[in-house]
Amino acid sequence: MTAKVLVPTAAIILLGVIFVAILRPRSHKISSTNALSLEEEYFVTIPSFASANSTMFNYTREQHQAGTSGAAKMAQTIRQKFLAAGLNTTVESFNVLLSYVDKAPDSRIISFNDAQGQQVQLNLQEDGQADCGSDCAPTYLGFSNSGDVTAPIVYVNYGRPEDYKVLQQQGVDVKDKIAFIRYGKMNRGTKVRTAAENGAVGAILFSDPYDDSDGSSAAFPDGPGRPADGVQRGSILDISEFAGDALSPGWPSLDEEARLDAADRWGLPTIPGLPISSKEANKIMANIGGTQVPEDWKGDLPAVYKFGDSLQVRLKVKMADKQVQINDVVGKVVGSEQPDRYVLMGCHYDSWVKGAVDPGTGLATLLETVRGFGGLIGAGWRPKRTIIFVSWDAEEQGLIGSSEWVEKHRHTLYSRAVAYFNLDVVVSAGAEEQVFSPTSSPVLSEFILEVARQIPLEMPKYEFYEIAGYSVDMPFVTKGGVEGPSVFTTSLETLRNATGKTSMEVPQLGSGSDYTPFQQHIGIASADLRFYAPKTNRTYGQYHSIYDNWELVSKFVAMKYIPVVARLLGVMAMRMGSTSLLPHNYTTFSDRIQQDLVIELKGRNVDKDYPEAYQRLEKAAKRLGSAYRALMSDPAVMPLWEGGSTALVSVLKNYFGKVEIQPSYLRAVNDALMQAERALTDPDGLPGRTWYKYQMCAPGLYQGYGEQVFPAVVEAVQRKDTKAVKVALQKLASGIFGAARILEETMYLSPNFDGVEGTDDEEPAPPPQEPAEQPNSDAPPETE
């Protein structure tokens, strides 16, 4: 059913023309001209390179591994900065399982006998470890299983399912062998899980120079490439299955809550694993034996790449996992009109070692944003809605701090959270000129690009003057306003010059950072903001090594982008926190669903194999867009469009007189815009990984970080499970219809509401289904 809004016939044609021009495909004002408010102009002058540089320098003085004194000290530093900015600040603690390696000298061993029978024991310590300090984390894989195995080693390329198929074709069996896996293409936890699924008894992960530079950069300290002794630490908790504490999957790790027994811990590897440097990996490759690999399996190690299967290697790992307190730092600016509606933003502060790029660039950005808000608060400004800043702990071990916080506040966030903006690696090492490359829920993509069109990449000098109503100690910005090439314009030019692309896209979210529990566990519209070098998608060379330090960022990281992202984030938060009409755009969402149906499902012949279900999805996607456009065309909503054209205002005055905006209806409209996306969550969760609820996208089951659109459908198609495909298609369509109904039913509350009319896009009754095997979708399965 579609709600009807009473509009005089004479106005319909002109309104329609204006509507098409302004509202589709975008909602609200889209402009590349100066359109910042005075408050926004003032804010963007505060984040600075000098201040961010100072934050980065101080952050990199010591390590911040979760559960250590360095992390606890950093939490207090952040708390003090939040308080200094005038935020209502608290620290929320959780007791979680964290993973450490045993401190005994023989807790990590990789050794083998070479062709001459000489024992070779690999060096598992980076050359700079002594300079880093005794409290710097050794090289290990978090949540590895303990074990001591000796077995033949087999090179499995990136360790993807297709790589194991190549091994099968070559007659190379991985069962009861050690998998030798190079980093890249998918998450390290997924690599180890896939190795175990193929029968491996251990895994050794190595950094290949091919995947750690742009092919032209010198190795650190002469360039941003990974040095030969550099090692990528990291957690191998399988975040494609769930995120958070392995002893409380789906519920918060609080004292009053239950915990799983250690033997039942969820989602952790069953085999031992260790990471090594390219220098040590070359020693294995030079002795591995076997036949040569295909060209696309070769990297940049000096040795000849071979499959192996004859070299016996000993792999020993002794872990010392334990429950430890972690601390999330939370600061709030309480809203003046709607304190129970939340705009959230956050960045983690823990790191594997000193973490200059990851997460130092993101944390410096968050603190610059906080400093800017401190200036606004000091001048007497307050948002209409509550704005919440959070700095997360234990992200590196498996998105633990953010996941536990979301699980703790799940019900409150579900009804009150407007959006979440995430920071992590804000700018990577290497290229001086980089491109703004956000990822987000489709409902936020146009809003993000709109702000990028209005924020200058470089700030000109200003003269300041006072604004009535604000503190004389905090004057606002110049009469000339904010000018200069925008972030959007310069990024698009850089992208075009580097790749030939003529448009900026905003992909959906996969996983790998703290937006995951917000977007994919409870369906809160989320975004991740960063710049990246367009000429390469490879990992920056010092990722998770001791060389991710001050020397790296001071020489090879374009830190000029840190205050730029702070300006973007701050203006987004200010607008989302105070705009009369939320910018969540379901026309964009509808368009994105229809595009993905063609790319992801039609490309897999779903339209031919399941024609009725596919057509139902098409109808649902179109109805979502229609519902949104109908809601936005309500005369009680139109005056709230930011930047509504003069013609539109004239039409409203001529035909409706003074349109009274009823606060109760406006709140209902905004709540509908905020909550419609929640309908895309499935209470049962995705099949086989019930922690993930969001049906639009999730981390790929064999990708880890990369997004998989329509995951339940695509994975069922890949399994050739006809029944599961049918159920997944119906649940997806039901979710999209549900989102449309939320928007439609809101129009019933309009002062212009005039009944309902039928539609051909009604949602059919769902097909019969067998009872779910796990009625408690947040609990782990009772049996494997």
Secondary structure, DSSP 8 states (H G I E B T S, - for coil): -EEEE---HHHHHHHHHHHHHHHSS--S---SS----HHHHHHHTS--HHHHHHHHHHHTTS---TTSHHHHHHHHHHHHHHHHTT-EEEEEEEEEEE--B--STTSEEEEEE-TTS-EEE---S-TTHHHH-TTS--S-EET---EEEEEEEEE-TT--HHHHHHHHHTT---TTSEEEEES-SS-HHHHHHHHHHTT-SEEEEE--GGGSS-SS--BTTTSSB--TT----EE-S-TTT--S-TTSTTS---TTS----GGG-SS--SS-EEEE-HHHHHHHHHH--S-B--GGG--S-SS--B-EEEEEEEEEE-B--EEEEEEEEEEEE--SSEEEEEEEEEEE---SSS-TTTTHHHHHHHHHHHHHHHHHHHTT---SEEEEEEEESS-TTTSHHHHHHHHHTHHHHHHHEEEEEEES--S-BS-SS-EE--EE-HHHHHHHHHHHHHSBSS------B--TTS-TTS-B--TT-S-S-BHHHHHHHHHHHHH---S-------SSSTTHIIIIIH---EEE--EE-TT--S--TTTTSTTSSHHHHHHHB-TTHHHHHHHHHHHHHHHHHH-SS----HHHHHHHHHHHIIIIIGGGTHHHHSHHHHHHHHHHHHHHHHHHHHHHTSTTTGGGSTT--HHHHHHHHHHHSS----HHHHHHHHHHHHHGGGGGB-TT-BTTBTT--BSSEEE-TTTSSSEEESHHHHHHHHHT-HHHHHHHHHHHHHHHHHHHHHHHHHGGGSTTEEEEE--TT-----------S-SSTTS--S--
